[in-house]
Amino acid sequence: MFVDTAKVFVQAGRGGDGAVSFRHEIYVDKGGPDGGDGGKGGDVIFVATENLNTLIDYRYKPELKAEVGQSGAKRDRHGKSGAPLYIKVPMGTVVRREGEIIADLTDNGQEIIIARGGDGGFGNAHFKSSVRQAPRVAENGEPGETFEAELELKLLADVGLVGFPNAGKSTFLSVVTNATPEIADYAFTTLTPNLGVADIDDGSLLIADIPGLIEGASEGKGLGDAFLRHVERTAVLLHLIDGYTDDIATAYTTIRDELGSYNPVLLERPEVVALTKTEGLDQDIIDMQIAAVQAIAPKAEIFAISAPAHTGLKETLRALRSRVQAVRAQQAEDEIAEKGEDGDIPVISLTTEQIAKAWTVAELEARGEIKVFKVAGHKIEKFARRTRFDTHEGQNRLRDIMKKMGIAHALRRAGAQGDSIIRIGFDELTFIEQ
């Protein structure tokens, strides 16, 4: 069964908690802190593979959870990190989070971390210093990233076959490749995309047969609208038209209009046109049909073919291969240009470290006479997630961090008093210990 969309719940592993522990040995009085750190939570990693061509597995396995990190222990023993979860997906899989693309897996073996595991919390041994001999503070493990991921498969092919139902796309694919699509003398025999490899001269082409389009397909009519996404990835389009069509020019423009309505970029895609089922047509009729298409598409390369009779196929495949090679060469040039090898333009921006350290302070509301302030920022929120708010030691450490980062000073300038409530992420504490 072919499935090209799915939704899965992704949960990276939570980091292990740090331990609070002190050495207890028979001849050692007041042993120092020896609580170990928690282990990191496992990542969720997607791996693209050429051995899959459907997302059906993820319709029935909607939850993908990596291992949690283990907590630290006494005697400076660190918790074991959670094992990453590797998920194989077909090449061409796009992953979205809240509608935004976070990964596009296009190469065989490509690995992308979809959800990062939480860091483990530090044990109290980490906080020992010359002025703090017996710290009782330790950190919680950080939660792993958790969200619903939307998966969409867009087939990666050199050539995409487009045309009306029963235009001969499946027959063409079955003759020029090793694919075995369903073929019958009625419309909509192709209900799912099919892939096949066509060998031509000293090379090959990966060809995708897309279910037939009808007028209004881009608006949801027929079957084609569900599969037009697969045309987006192809380098070249092969537009097949039944040679027996009465108004061949209208048939050509109808399909073109549907492609443009779905995505205007498709109208700029290189195209080859083939009139099919020409084994029973006289040459003058074939010439007339070609002229009718040429009149509205003067730059189109048009061939008359018969898949059953094996006529015109080699010429068509050679034309397709030439177009594909040109597209791939242009894509390689564009990729080089994007990387700046044709002359970099300097861009002034914040460094990753600067962004991580950035924070904001804002007054949210008042609870009676007590003001509530919100502190936001990557680094301070990370500290807050790892703070044990149920201990005085944990809260005081977070207050020290806010002081060192300059946040406490900004809060005072914004009007914060000792009993003001400071909200960081989902947690709250008073500005000064009560």
C-alpha positions, 0 to 999 in steps of 0.5 A: 500500500502506498502512503505518502503522508503521515503524522507521528508523535516524536519524543526525544529522551529526557536527560537523567537527574544529577545526584546529591550524595556525600562520601561515607567512608569509615576513616573519612570524616565529613566526606565531600560531595560525590553525586554524579551527573545524569546521562543525556537523553537519546535523540530521534534521528531520521535516516533516508534510505532508497529501500523504502518508497512509502510511509505506511509504517508510520500510519501504524506506529504513530509514536517514536520515543528515544531512550531517557538518560539514567540518573547519576549516582553516588561515588561520582557515577554518571548516568548512562546516556539514552540510546538514540532512536534511528528511524528509516524513511524513504528518500524524498521525505519532508518533515514539518513541525507546526507547518515549518520544514525542519528536515528534507531527506533527499540523499541515501544514507542522509541522517538528520536529528529531528528531536534532540534529547535533553541534557543530563543534570549536574550532580552536586560534585560538579558544584564543589568549590573552594568556598562551597565545600558541601553543596546540596544542589543538583540539577534535574535532567532536561526534557527532550524535544517533544512534538507532532511531526508531519511527514510528507513523501515527495518522490525523487525522480528524473522524469515525471509522467503527466497526462490524462487518465488512460493516456498510456503512461503506465504502458510507457513505464512498463515497456521502458523500465522494470516497473510493473504498473497495473494496465487496463483499457479504462481510466484511473487504473493507476491509483498510486505513483509507480517508479521505474528505471529506464536504461538508455545508451550508457546511462539511466533515468528514474521515471515516476508515473503519476496517477492521471490528472483531470480538469480541476485536479488541482482543486481536488477533483479526481485522483491527481491532486493527491499526487501532484506533490510528486511532480515537484521533485522531478527534473523534467516532465514527460507529457503524454497525450493520446494520439486519438484525442479529438482536440489535442491542443485543449488536452495539452493546455488543460493539463498545463493549467492544472500543473500551474494551478497547483504550483506555477513553478511547474510551468517552468519545468523542462518538458518533452511531449509524446503522442501515444498509441500512434501504431494505428494512425496514418502519418498525415494524422500524426503530423496534424496532431503534432502541428496542433500542439506545436502551434500553442507550444512552439518550443516543445520537443514533440515525439510520436511513440507507440509503447506496444510497437516500441517505436519512438521510445529510444528517441524520446528517452534520449531527449529526456536524458539530455534535458535531465543532464542539463537540469542537474548541471544547473542545479550543481552550479546553483548549489556552488553559488549558494555556498558562496564559491562565486564570491561571498557577500559578508553578512553581519549577524549575531553569533550562536553564542550571542543568541544563546545568551540573549534574554528579555525581561517584561512585566506580565501582570499583577497578583494583588500588590505583587507584580509578575515578571517574565524572563525569556531567553535560550540560556536562562530557560535552559537553566530553569528547566534543570533547576529543582524548584522544590529546594532552596538550594536550587532556587538560590542557584538560579537567582545567582545565575540571573545576577551574573547574567545581568537579569536581576539588575534589569528586573530591578530597573523594571520595578521588581521588588523582593516578593515579585514573582519571576516566571521562566518557562513554566516555572516561578520563583520569588525575586528574593528568597522569602 
